């Protein structure tokens, strides 16, 4: 029983550490506008476009509030399950799946709104967004890697 508790504790700590690190990166990149994502790249748009872009993303988050809350609740349930003396792996998997599905739903909605923004944006605005994607991908060269013999 104590072995399961130790395993559950380690899993929870890794999960929480990842969430904290991700949150810190998101906050830092959001404030500095120097992040490596489409959302962060929006912070480098010309002022008028940036205002429209940020409003569009706020609208998505507002419209997705219940999905966000459902994901948070699923994560709390997963944390509670991890602290139980006997781990219910089926329930834990289901809670984590609900959290993941909520995250994917919100991300999909945000990306769709970004697509709509880009479709109505100038070439300069699209270039700024493209830079965000390129930086996110690690600025890999567009050359096709050679196969070794």
C-alpha positions in Angstrom: 0.0 0.0 0.0 2.8 2.5 0.9 4.4 1.7 -2.5 1.3 2.8 -4.3 1.2 5.9 -2.2 4.8 6.8 -3.1 4.1 6.1 -6.8 0.9 8.3 -6.7 2.9 11.0 -4.9 5.6 11.0 -7.5 3.1 11.1 -10.4 1.2 14.0 -8.8 4.4 15.9 -8.1 5.6 15.4 -11.7 2.2 16.5 -13.0 2.1 19.6 -10.8 5.7 20.5 -11.6 5.0 20.4 -15.3 1.9 22.5 -14.8 3.8 25.1 -12.8 6.6 25.2 -15.3 4.2 25.5 -18.2 2.3 28.3 -16.4 5.4 30.2 -15.6 6.6 30.0 -19.2 3.1 31.1 -20.4 3.0 34.0 -18.0 6.6 35.1 -18.9 6.0 34.9 -22.6 2.6 36.6 -22.4 4.0 39.6 -20.5 7.2 40.0 -22.6 5.5 39.3 -26.0 8.6 37.2 -26.8 7.0 33.8 -26.7 7.2 31.1 -29.3 3.6 30.5 -30.2 0.9 32.0 -32.3 -0.7 33.6 -29.3 2.6 35.1 -28.1 3.4 36.2 -31.7 0.2 38.2 -31.6 1.9 40.5 -29.1 4.3 41.6 -31.8 1.6 42.6 -34.3 1.1 46.3 -35.1 -1.0 48.0 -32.3 -4.4 48.0 -34.1 -4.0 44.4 -35.2 -2.8 43.4 -31.7 -5.9 44.9 -30.1 -8.2 43.0 -32.5 -6.2 39.8 -32.1 -6.2 39.9 -28.3 -10.0 40.7 -28.2 -10.6 37.7 -30.5 -8.7 35.4 -28.1 -10.4 36.8 -25.1 -13.7 36.1 -26.7 -12.8 32.5 -27.3 -11.7 32.1 -23.7 -14.9 33.7 -22.5 -17.0 31.5 -24.7 -15.0 28.5 -23.6 -15.3 29.2 -19.9 -17.3 26.1 -19.1 -14.9 23.9 -21.0 -12.0 25.4 -19.1 -13.8 24.9 -15.8 -14.6 21.3 -16.7 -10.9 20.7 -17.5 -9.9 22.3 -14.2 -12.4 20.1 -12.3 -11.1 17.0 -14.1 -7.5 17.8 -13.0 -8.7 18.3 -9.4 -10.5 14.9 -9.6 -7.3 13.3 -10.9 -5.3 14.9 -8.1 -7.8 13.6 -5.5 -7.7 10.1 -7.0 -3.9 10.1 -6.8 -4.1 10.8 -3.1 -6.4 7.8 -2.4 -5.0 4.9 -0.5 -5.9 2.6 -3.3 -5.4 4.0 -6.8 -8.3 3.6 -9.2 -6.4 3.7 -12.5 -9.6 3.5 -14.6 -11.0 6.6 -12.9 -7.7 8.4 -13.0 -7.3 7.7 -16.7 -10.9 8.9 -17.3 -10.3 12.2 -15.3 -7.0 12.9 -17.2 -8.7 12.2 -20.5 -11.5 14.7 -19.6 -8.8 17.3 -18.7 -6.9 16.6 -22.0 -10.1 16.8 -24.1 -11.0 20.1 -22.5 -7.5 21.4 -23.3 -7.7 20.2 -26.9 -11.2 21.8 -27.3 -10.0 25.2 -26.1 -6.8 25.0 -28.1 -8.8 24.1 -31.3 -11.1 27.0 -30.7 -8.2 29.4 -30.2 -6.4 28.1 -33.3 -9.6 28.4 -35.4 -10.0 32.0 -34.3 -6.4 32.7 -35.2 -7.0 31.2 -38.7 -9.9 33.6 -39.1 -7.8 36.5 -37.9 -5.0 35.6 -40.3 -7.4 35.3 -43.2 -8.4 38.9 -42.7 -4.9 40.1 -41.8 -2.3 41.8 -43.9 0.8 40.0 -45.3 2.8 41.7 -42.6 0.5 40.4 -39.8 0.7 36.9 -41.2 4.5 37.2 -41.4 4.5 38.0 -37.7 2.3 35.0 -36.9 4.5 32.8 -39.1 7.5 33.8 -37.2 5.8 32.7 -34.0 5.2 29.2 -35.6 8.8 29.1 -36.9 10.3 29.9 -33.5 8.0 27.3 -31.9 9.3 24.7 -34.3 12.9 25.5 -33.4 13.7 27.3 -36.7 14.6 24.1 -38.4 16.0 24.6 -41.9 13.7 24.0 -44.8 16.3 21.9 -46.5 15.4 18.2 -46.7 17.9 16.2 -44.5 20.2 13.9 -46.5 19.9 10.2 -46.0 23.0 8.5 -44.7 24.4 5.7 -46.9 
